[in-house]
Each structure stands twice: as structure tokens, then as C-alpha cells.
Amino acid sequence: MGPKRLLAVGRLKPGPEADLFALYNARLRPPLAVTEVPEARGSAAEVRRREGAALLAALPDNALLVAMDLGGQAPTSEALAAQVTRWEESGRPLAFVIGGAEGLDPAVLDRATQRLSLGPLTWPHFLVRGLLAEQLYRAQAIRTGHPYHRAWRP
């Protein structure tokens, strides 16, 4: 199983969002391999189309694609840990995709094996990187019995 991949729109500049992502990505074994595609210009639909095409072009062959999408499933951390195990056991390269400010193109959502949500709140796309890395680290901790995740806490 190769590294998990993160395909994302936009270049994450130094700052608190980058620091948050780096903190949790460094704890992942192996860390997420990040591919950034440029933010597009034009109408909202054109932006989604161009960014979507770039994201799909960067996707490894036969990848199991998980789209970060507000309309996706919002599992508990324990359920996500179990899901990550199933994804890894598929034997396919695992890739998470985060859209830009206009969201993901329908072509990307249609290609996705699963849509994953961080809950009903809308998050800035650069912040989603750090939140996703933290949840993947938490899933890793749950799977390995590490005390980082405290299941007794609501």
C-alpha cells in the first residue's frame, strides 16, 4: 500500500492553516503525499470544471477517491477509523480530494468512491486540510490503541 494522497485546489501558504496541516500530517504513518492544483478563474461553473479536470488528471490510476464534500457522510471518528481500514484493504491507491472556494465539479463527485463530510458546518478549504489530517491521525490512533483518542469523551 502506497502513501495516502491528498489532492487539493490552491497553494497552501505559510501560516496557521499550513502549520495545523503540517502538525498532524507529520504524525501520520505514512504522511499524506500532497498534490496541489492551481485555483482557476472564470464563472463558478468554469472554475469548478477547470479545477475538477486538473484534480482528476492528478489522480493515480485505479485510485479509491474520497471527496471532501459538505453533502457527504459525516461518520464518527470510530466509524471513520473502520472505514479507513476498509479503504486500505481494497488494495487500491487511496486519495482524498479537497476542492477550492467554488467546491468540487460534478465530474469529481461522480468519480468519487465516497463523499466525506466534516459535519454540517462550512469550512474554508485551506482549513479542511488540517482538519482532515487530524481526523486521519485520530483514526490511526484508534486503530493502534494509542491514547490520543479518548472514546469516553463525548
Contacts in CASP RR format, 6 or more apart in sequence:
PFRMAT RR
TARGET T0000
AUTHOR 0000-0000-0000
METHOD contacts of the structure
MODEL  1
MGPKRLLAVGRLKPGPEADLFALYNARLRPPLAVTEVPEARGSAAEVRRR
EGAALLAALPDNALLVAMDLGGQAPTSEALAAQVTRWEESGRPLAFVIGG
AEGLDPAVLDRATQRLSLGPLTWPHFLVRGLLAEQLYRAQAIRTGHPYHR
AWRP
1 88 0 8 1.000
1 91 0 8 1.000
1 94 0 8 1.000
2 30 0 8 1.000
2 93 0 8 1.000
3 30 0 8 1.000
3 31 0 8 1.000
3 32 0 8 1.000
3 33 0 8 1.000
4 28 0 8 1.000
4 30 0 8 1.000
4 32 0 8 1.000
4 33 0 8 1.000
4 94 0 8 1.000
4 95 0 8 1.000
4 96 0 8 1.000
4 136 0 8 1.000
5 32 0 8 1.000
5 33 0 8 1.000
5 34 0 8 1.000
5 35 0 8 1.000
5 60 0 8 1.000
5 63 0 8 1.000
5 93 0 8 1.000
5 94 0 8 1.000
5 95 0 8 1.000
5 96 0 8 1.000
6 32 0 8 1.000
6 33 0 8 1.000
6 34 0 8 1.000
6 35 0 8 1.000
6 95 0 8 1.000
6 96 0 8 1.000
6 97 0 8 1.000
6 98 0 8 1.000
6 129 0 8 1.000
6 132 0 8 1.000
7 35 0 8 1.000
7 37 0 8 1.000
7 55 0 8 1.000
7 58 0 8 1.000
7 59 0 8 1.000
7 95 0 8 1.000
7 96 0 8 1.000
7 97 0 8 1.000
7 98 0 8 1.000
8 34 0 8 1.000
8 35 0 8 1.000
8 36 0 8 1.000
8 37 0 8 1.000
8 97 0 8 1.000
8 98 0 8 1.000
8 99 0 8 1.000
8 100 0 8 1.000
8 125 0 8 1.000
8 129 0 8 1.000
9 36 0 8 1.000
9 37 0 8 1.000
9 38 0 8 1.000
9 39 0 8 1.000
9 51 0 8 1.000
9 54 0 8 1.000
9 55 0 8 1.000
9 98 0 8 1.000
9 99 0 8 1.000
9 100 0 8 1.000
9 125 0 8 1.000
10 36 0 8 1.000
10 37 0 8 1.000
10 38 0 8 1.000
10 39 0 8 1.000
10 100 0 8 1.000
10 125 0 8 1.000
10 126 0 8 1.000
11 36 0 8 1.000
11 38 0 8 1.000
12 18 0 8 1.000
12 21 0 8 1.000
12 36 0 8 1.000
12 126 0 8 1.000
12 129 0 8 1.000
17 124 0 8 1.000
17 126 0 8 1.000
17 127 0 8 1.000
17 129 0 8 1.000
17 130 0 8 1.000
20 127 0 8 1.000
20 129 0 8 1.000
20 130 0 8 1.000
20 133 0 8 1.000
20 134 0 8 1.000
21 129 0 8 1.000
21 130 0 8 1.000
21 133 0 8 1.000
23 133 0 8 1.000
24 130 0 8 1.000
24 133 0 8 1.000
24 134 0 8 1.000
24 136 0 8 1.000
24 137 0 8 1.000
25 31 0 8 1.000
25 32 0 8 1.000
25 34 0 8 1.000
25 130 0 8 1.000
25 133 0 8 1.000
27 137 0 8 1.000
27 140 0 8 1.000
28 133 0 8 1.000
28 136 0 8 1.000
28 137 0 8 1.000
28 140 0 8 1.000
29 140 0 8 1.000
32 96 0 8 1.000
32 133 0 8 1.000
32 136 0 8 1.000
35 58 0 8 1.000
37 51 0 8 1.000
37 52 0 8 1.000
37 54 0 8 1.000
37 55 0 8 1.000
37 58 0 8 1.000
38 54 0 8 1.000
39 47 0 8 1.000
39 51 0 8 1.000
39 100 0 8 1.000
39 101 0 8 1.000
40 46 0 8 1.000
40 47 0 8 1.000
40 49 0 8 1.000
40 50 0 8 1.000
40 51 0 8 1.000
40 54 0 8 1.000
41 47 0 8 1.000
44 102 0 8 1.000
47 100 0 8 1.000
47 101 0 8 1.000
47 102 0 8 1.000
48 102 0 8 1.000
48 103 0 8 1.000
48 104 0 8 1.000
48 105 0 8 1.000
48 106 0 8 1.000
49 105 0 8 1.000
49 107 0 8 1.000
51 99 0 8 1.000
51 100 0 8 1.000
51 102 0 8 1.000
51 103 0 8 1.000
51 104 0 8 1.000
51 105 0 8 1.000
52 99 0 8 1.000
52 104 0 8 1.000
52 105 0 8 1.000
52 107 0 8 1.000
52 108 0 8 1.000
53 105 0 8 1.000
53 107 0 8 1.000
55 97 0 8 1.000
55 99 0 8 1.000
55 104 0 8 1.000
55 105 0 8 1.000
55 108 0 8 1.000
56 107 0 8 1.000
56 108 0 8 1.000
56 111 0 8 1.000
59 65 0 8 1.000
59 95 0 8 1.000
59 97 0 8 1.000
59 111 0 8 1.000
60 93 0 8 1.000
60 95 0 8 1.000
61 93 0 8 1.000
62 92 0 8 1.000
62 93 0 8 1.000
63 92 0 8 1.000
63 93 0 8 1.000
63 94 0 8 1.000
63 95 0 8 1.000
64 87 0 8 1.000
64 90 0 8 1.000
64 92 0 8 1.000
64 93 0 8 1.000
64 94 0 8 1.000
64 95 0 8 1.000
64 113 0 8 1.000
65 95 0 8 1.000
65 96 0 8 1.000
65 97 0 8 1.000
65 108 0 8 1.000
65 111 0 8 1.000
65 112 0 8 1.000
65 113 0 8 1.000
65 114 0 8 1.000
66 87 0 8 1.000
66 94 0 8 1.000
66 95 0 8 1.000
66 96 0 8 1.000
66 97 0 8 1.000
66 112 0 8 1.000
66 113 0 8 1.000
66 114 0 8 1.000
66 115 0 8 1.000
66 116 0 8 1.000
67 96 0 8 1.000
67 97 0 8 1.000
67 104 0 8 1.000
67 108 0 8 1.000
67 109 0 8 1.000
67 112 0 8 1.000
67 114 0 8 1.000
67 115 0 8 1.000
67 116 0 8 1.000
68 96 0 8 1.000
68 97 0 8 1.000
68 98 0 8 1.000
68 99 0 8 1.000
68 104 0 8 1.000
68 115 0 8 1.000
68 116 0 8 1.000
68 117 0 8 1.000
68 118 0 8 1.000
68 128 0 8 1.000
68 132 0 8 1.000
69 104 0 8 1.000
69 109 0 8 1.000
69 112 0 8 1.000
69 115 0 8 1.000
69 116 0 8 1.000
69 117 0 8 1.000
70 117 0 8 1.000
70 119 0 8 1.000
70 120 0 8 1.000
70 122 0 8 1.000
71 115 0 8 1.000
71 117 0 8 1.000
72 114 0 8 1.000
72 115 0 8 1.000
72 116 0 8 1.000
72 117 0 8 1.000
73 114 0 8 1.000
73 115 0 8 1.000
73 116 0 8 1.000
73 117 0 8 1.000
74 116 0 8 1.000
74 117 0 8 1.000
74 118 0 8 1.000
74 119 0 8 1.000
74 120 0 8 1.000
75 83 0 8 1.000
75 116 0 8 1.000
77 135 0 8 1.000
77 138 0 8 1.000
77 139 0 8 1.000
77 142 0 8 1.000
77 149 0 8 1.000
78 142 0 8 1.000
78 151 0 8 1.000
80 116 0 8 1.000
80 135 0 8 1.000
80 138 0 8 1.000
80 139 0 8 1.000
81 138 0 8 1.000
81 139 0 8 1.000
81 140 0 8 1.000
81 142 0 8 1.000
81 143 0 8 1.000
83 114 0 8 1.000
84 136 0 8 1.000
84 139 0 8 1.000
84 140 0 8 1.000
84 143 0 8 1.000
85 143 0 8 1.000
87 94 0 8 1.000
87 113 0 8 1.000
88 94 0 8 1.000
96 116 0 8 1.000
96 132 0 8 1.000
97 104 0 8 1.000
97 108 0 8 1.000
97 112 0 8 1.000
98 125 0 8 1.000
98 128 0 8 1.000
98 129 0 8 1.000
98 132 0 8 1.000
99 108 0 8 1.000
99 125 0 8 1.000
100 125 0 8 1.000
101 125 0 8 1.000
103 125 0 8 1.000
109 115 0 8 1.000
118 128 0 8 1.000
118 131 0 8 1.000
118 132 0 8 1.000
118 135 0 8 1.000
123 131 0 8 1.000
137 148 0 8 1.000
138 148 0 8 1.000
138 149 0 8 1.000
140 146 0 8 1.000
141 147 0 8 1.000
141 148 0 8 1.000
141 149 0 8 1.000
142 149 0 8 1.000
142 151 0 8 1.000
END
